């Protein structure tokens, strides 16, 4: 037998003696009745309503309070946090979250519309709490898949020496840093969810072990991603430096080859008489342009000799 009650922000559904109340975008007045009926701690209510970055799992006699920061991804791929809280008792579960935390909203709607799913998930409050956490962790794996896809795109481009992808690398580094900041507290506190076992007559240890395994896997994946993105960052830095060095080497060689021409043109541009200049002298055996041809020949021969030397020296 199941029943449901719905208002603008507060929705409830019951099955098998378990009441699940889901509150989206919670306000203080939404928790007033539950706080009075189940003796919720005032500090827990404050933590459930706050926007502070807080993660904890606490046991208060006949109920538990869980407060988590959940990673989410917006339309631009930026990792953001979602605040999720729940109160777990023997016959009730109260979940509080923003309306755009899709994993919880989808699960609640499925329980409302599908009797078989409702009876399976709501066999006990402890099992239902596990299912909500499991759904959140599964959404986190989807985010990790998106980050890994970005890493794969970086890997395909990072060894291309013609362009720098530092902007892409920095974007992924930011994603990984934000995820690590949220996942680390989950590693510390989510294993404490095993204390919800007291609200179930069935042995749920395998399910709580699955939570520990998943959060540990997420942390290990993030560590591996952090290592890979640092390798890609070093590779991009090296290829960019090598490309810059090659450009500077080419420009240096070109400048060096023009030094003889610069010196000669500077000398013969001065307003003083020099051998082979405009003043009549011995350098006219090839006609009027003898001086010009001799000067150009000296420039070309100097450049050729320097090119041969640079080649043998391994400059290029």
C-alpha positions as CSV (number, residue, x, y, z in Angstrom):
1,X,0.0,0.0,0.0
2,X,1.4,3.3,-1.0
3,X,0.4,6.9,-0.6
4,X,1.8,10.2,-1.8
5,X,1.4,13.8,-0.9
6,X,2.7,16.7,-2.9
7,X,3.0,20.5,-2.5
8,X,5.1,23.1,-4.3
9,X,8.4,22.0,-2.8
10,X,7.6,19.1,-0.5
11,X,6.6,15.7,-1.8
12,X,6.0,12.6,0.2
13,X,5.4,8.9,-0.7
14,X,5.0,6.0,1.6
15,X,5.3,2.2,1.1
16,X,5.6,-0.7,3.5
17,X,5.7,1.5,6.6
18,X,8.5,3.8,5.2
19,X,7.8,7.5,4.4
20,X,10.1,9.3,2.0
21,X,9.7,13.0,2.0
22,X,11.7,14.9,-0.7
23,X,12.1,18.7,-0.3
24,X,13.5,20.6,-3.3
25,X,15.0,24.1,-2.8
26,X,14.2,23.8,1.0
27,X,13.2,26.7,3.2
28,X,13.1,26.8,7.0
29,X,9.3,26.5,7.1
30,X,9.5,23.2,5.1
31,X,11.4,21.5,8.0
32,X,9.3,22.9,10.9
33,X,6.9,20.0,11.2
34,X,9.6,17.3,10.7
35,X,11.9,19.0,13.2
36,X,9.1,18.9,15.8
37,X,7.9,15.4,15.1
38,X,11.3,13.7,15.0
39,X,13.3,16.1,17.3
40,X,15.9,17.2,14.7
41,X,18.8,19.0,16.1
42,X,18.7,22.8,15.4
43,X,22.3,22.7,14.2
44,X,21.5,20.0,11.7
45,X,18.6,22.1,10.4
46,X,21.0,25.0,10.0
47,X,23.5,22.8,8.1
48,X,20.7,21.4,5.9
49,X,19.6,24.9,4.9
50,X,23.0,26.5,4.6
51,X,25.0,27.1,1.4
52,X,28.3,26.5,3.3
53,X,30.6,23.8,1.9
54,X,30.0,21.2,4.6
55,X,30.2,17.4,4.6
56,X,29.4,15.3,7.6
57,X,27.5,12.2,8.9
58,X,26.1,12.3,12.4
59,X,24.1,9.9,14.5
60,X,21.5,11.3,17.0
61,X,19.9,8.5,18.9
62,X,16.8,7.5,16.8
63,X,17.9,9.2,13.6
64,X,21.0,10.1,11.4
65,X,21.8,13.3,9.6
66,X,23.9,13.3,6.4
67,X,25.1,16.5,4.8
68,X,27.1,16.2,1.5
69,X,28.5,18.4,-1.2
70,X,27.8,16.7,-4.6
71,X,29.7,17.5,-7.8
72,X,27.6,18.5,-10.8
73,X,28.4,19.9,-14.2
74,X,26.8,22.8,-15.9
75,X,26.1,23.2,-19.6
76,X,29.5,24.8,-20.2
77,X,31.3,21.8,-18.6
78,X,32.3,23.7,-15.4
79,X,32.2,21.6,-12.2
80,X,30.0,23.1,-9.6
81,X,28.7,21.8,-6.2
82,X,25.2,20.8,-5.1
83,X,24.2,20.7,-1.4
84,X,22.4,17.4,-0.5
85,X,21.2,16.5,3.0
86,X,19.0,13.8,4.5
87,X,17.6,12.7,7.8
88,X,17.3,9.0,8.3
89,X,15.0,7.4,10.9
90,X,13.5,3.9,11.4
91,X,10.4,4.7,9.3
92,X,11.2,8.0,7.6
93,X,13.7,9.5,5.2
94,X,13.8,13.2,4.5
95,X,15.9,14.4,1.6
96,X,16.7,18.0,0.9
97,X,18.4,19.2,-2.3
98,X,18.2,21.9,-5.0
99,X,15.7,21.2,-7.8
100,X,18.4,20.6,-10.4
101,X,19.9,17.6,-8.5
102,X,18.5,15.3,-11.1
103,X,19.6,11.9,-9.6
104,X,17.3,12.3,-6.6
105,X,14.4,13.9,-8.4
106,X,14.4,11.1,-11.0
107,X,14.5,8.4,-8.3
108,X,11.6,10.0,-6.4
109,X,9.5,10.3,-9.5
110,X,10.2,6.7,-10.4
111,X,9.0,5.6,-7.0
112,X,5.9,7.7,-7.4
113,X,5.0,6.1,-10.8
114,X,6.3,2.6,-10.5
115,X,4.9,0.4,-7.7
116,X,7.5,-2.4,-8.3
117,X,10.4,0.1,-8.0
118,X,8.8,1.8,-5.0
119,X,8.4,-1.5,-3.1
120,X,12.0,-2.6,-4.0
121,X,13.7,0.7,-3.0
122,X,11.6,1.5,0.0
123,X,12.0,-1.8,1.8
124,X,13.8,0.1,4.6
125,X,15.0,3.6,5.2
126,X,18.6,2.4,5.3
127,X,18.3,0.7,1.9
128,X,16.6,3.8,0.5
129,X,19.3,6.0,1.8
130,X,21.9,3.8,0.2
131,X,20.1,4.0,-3.1
132,X,20.1,7.8,-3.1
133,X,23.8,7.9,-2.4
134,X,24.4,5.3,-5.0
135,X,22.5,7.3,-7.6
136,X,24.6,10.4,-6.7
137,X,27.8,8.5,-7.1
138,X,26.7,7.1,-10.4
139,X,26.1,10.7,-11.6
140,X,29.7,11.5,-10.5
141,X,31.0,8.7,-12.7
142,X,29.3,10.4,-15.6
143,X,31.1,13.6,-14.8
144,X,34.4,11.7,-14.6
145,X,33.7,10.2,-18.0
146,X,33.3,13.7,-19.4
147,X,36.6,14.8,-17.8
148,X,38.3,11.7,-19.3
149,X,36.9,12.6,-22.7
150,X,38.5,16.0,-22.4
151,X,41.8,14.3,-21.4
152,X,41.6,12.1,-24.5
153,X,41.1,15.1,-26.7
154,X,44.1,16.7,-25.1
155,X,46.2,13.6,-25.6
156,X,45.4,13.7,-29.3
157,X,46.6,17.3,-29.6
158,X,49.4,17.6,-27.1
159,X,52.1,16.1,-29.3
160,X,51.3,18.4,-32.2
161,X,54.2,20.9,-32.1
162,X,52.4,23.4,-34.2
163,X,50.0,24.7,-31.6
164,X,49.7,25.1,-27.9
165,X,46.7,23.7,-26.0
166,X,47.4,25.2,-22.6
167,X,43.9,26.7,-22.4
168,X,42.4,23.2,-22.7
169,X,44.8,21.8,-20.2
170,X,44.1,24.5,-17.6
171,X,40.3,23.9,-18.0
172,X,40.7,20.2,-17.2
173,X,43.1,21.0,-14.3
174,X,40.4,23.2,-12.9
175,X,37.8,20.4,-13.2
176,X,40.0,17.9,-11.5
177,X,40.9,20.3,-8.7
178,X,37.3,21.1,-7.9
179,X,36.3,17.4,-8.0
180,X,39.2,16.4,-5.7
181,X,38.1,19.2,-3.2
182,X,34.6,17.7,-3.0
183,X,35.5,14.0,-3.2
184,X,38.1,14.0,-0.4
185,X,35.4,14.8,2.4
186,X,33.2,12.1,0.9
187,X,36.0,9.6,1.3
188,X,36.2,10.6,5.0
189,X,32.5,10.6,5.9
190,X,30.5,8.4,3.5
191,X,31.8,5.2,5.0
192,X,30.0,6.3,8.2
193,X,26.8,5.7,6.4
194,X,27.1,2.0,7.5
195,X,25.6,3.2,10.9
196,X,22.3,3.3,9.1
197,X,22.3,-0.5,9.3
198,X,20.4,-0.2,12.6
199,X,17.3,1.1,10.7
200,X,17.1,-2.2,8.7
201,X,16.5,-5.8,9.8
202,X,18.3,-7.0,6.7
203,X,22.1,-7.1,6.4
204,X,23.1,-4.2,4.2
205,X,26.8,-4.5,4.7
206,X,27.5,-5.5,1.1
207,X,25.7,-2.3,-0.1
208,X,27.6,0.0,2.3
209,X,30.8,-1.7,1.2
210,X,29.8,-0.9,-2.4
211,X,29.6,2.8,-1.4
212,X,33.1,2.7,0.0
213,X,34.3,0.9,-3.1
214,X,32.8,3.5,-5.4
215,X,34.0,6.5,-3.6
216,X,37.5,5.0,-3.4
217,X,37.4,4.3,-7.1
218,X,36.4,7.9,-7.8
219,X,39.3,9.1,-5.7
220,X,41.7,6.8,-7.5
221,X,40.4,7.9,-10.9
222,X,40.9,11.6,-10.0
223,X,44.5,10.8,-8.8
224,X,45.2,9.2,-12.1
225,X,43.6,12.1,-14.0
226,X,45.7,14.6,-12.0
227,X,48.9,12.7,-12.9
228,X,48.0,12.5,-16.6
229,X,47.0,16.2,-16.9
230,X,50.3,17.2,-15.3
231,X,52.2,15.0,-17.8
232,X,50.2,16.7,-20.6
233,X,51.0,20.1,-19.1
234,X,54.7,19.3,-19.0
235,X,54.6,18.0,-22.5
236,X,52.8,21.1,-23.8
237,X,55.3,23.3,-22.0
238,X,58.3,21.4,-23.5
239,X,56.9,21.4,-27.1
240,X,56.0,25.1,-26.8
241,X,59.5,25.9,-25.5
242,X,61.1,23.8,-28.3
243,X,59.0,25.6,-30.9
244,X,60.0,29.0,-29.5
245,X,63.6,28.0,-29.4
246,X,63.5,26.9,-33.0
247,X,61.9,30.1,-34.1
248,X,64.5,32.1,-32.1
249,X,67.3,30.0,-33.6
250,X,66.1,30.7,-37.1
251,X,65.7,34.4,-36.5
252,X,69.2,34.5,-34.9
253,X,70.8,32.7,-37.9
254,X,69.0,35.1,-40.3
255,X,70.2,38.1,-38.3
256,X,73.7,36.8,-38.2
257,X,73.9,36.2,-41.9
258,X,72.9,39.8,-42.5
259,X,75.6,41.2,-40.3
260,X,78.3,41.5,-43.0
261,X,75.8,43.2,-45.4
262,X,74.8,45.5,-42.6
263,X,78.4,46.5,-41.8
264,X,79.3,47.0,-45.4
265,X,76.2,49.0,-46.2
266,X,76.8,51.1,-43.1
267,X,80.4,51.9,-44.1
268,X,79.6,52.8,-47.7
269,X,76.6,54.8,-46.5
270,X,78.9,57.3,-44.7
271,X,79.8,60.6,-46.4
272,X,83.5,59.8,-46.6
273,X,85.7,58.6,-49.5
274,X,86.3,54.9,-49.3
275,X,88.0,52.4,-51.8
276,X,85.4,51.4,-54.3
277,X,83.0,54.2,-53.4
278,X,81.7,56.9,-55.7
279,X,85.1,58.6,-55.8
280,X,87.0,57.6,-59.0
281,X,89.6,55.0,-58.2
282,X,91.1,51.6,-59.2
283,X,87.8,49.7,-58.7
284,X,86.4,50.4,-62.1
285,X,87.7,47.5,-64.2
286,X,84.1,46.1,-64.6
287,X,82.6,49.5,-65.5
288,X,80.5,51.9,-63.5
289,X,79.0,49.3,-61.2
290,X,82.2,47.6,-60.3
291,X,82.1,48.8,-56.7
292,X,78.5,47.6,-56.3
293,X,79.2,44.2,-57.7
294,X,82.3,43.8,-55.5
295,X,80.4,44.8,-52.4
296,X,77.5,42.5,-53.2
297,X,80.0,39.7,-53.8
298,X,81.6,40.2,-50.4
299,X,78.2,40.1,-48.8
300,X,77.1,36.9,-50.6
301,X,80.4,35.1,-50.0
302,X,80.3,36.0,-46.2
303,X,76.8,34.8,-45.9
304,X,77.6,31.5,-47.7
305,X,80.7,30.9,-45.6
306,X,78.7,31.5,-42.4
307,X,75.9,29.2,-43.6
308,X,78.4,26.4,-44.2
309,X,79.9,26.9,-40.8
310,X,76.6,26.9,-39.0
311,X,75.6,23.7,-40.9
312,X,78.7,21.9,-39.8
313,X,78.3,23.2,-36.3
314,X,74.8,21.6,-36.2
315,X,72.9,24.8,-35.7
316,X,70.3,23.6,-38.2
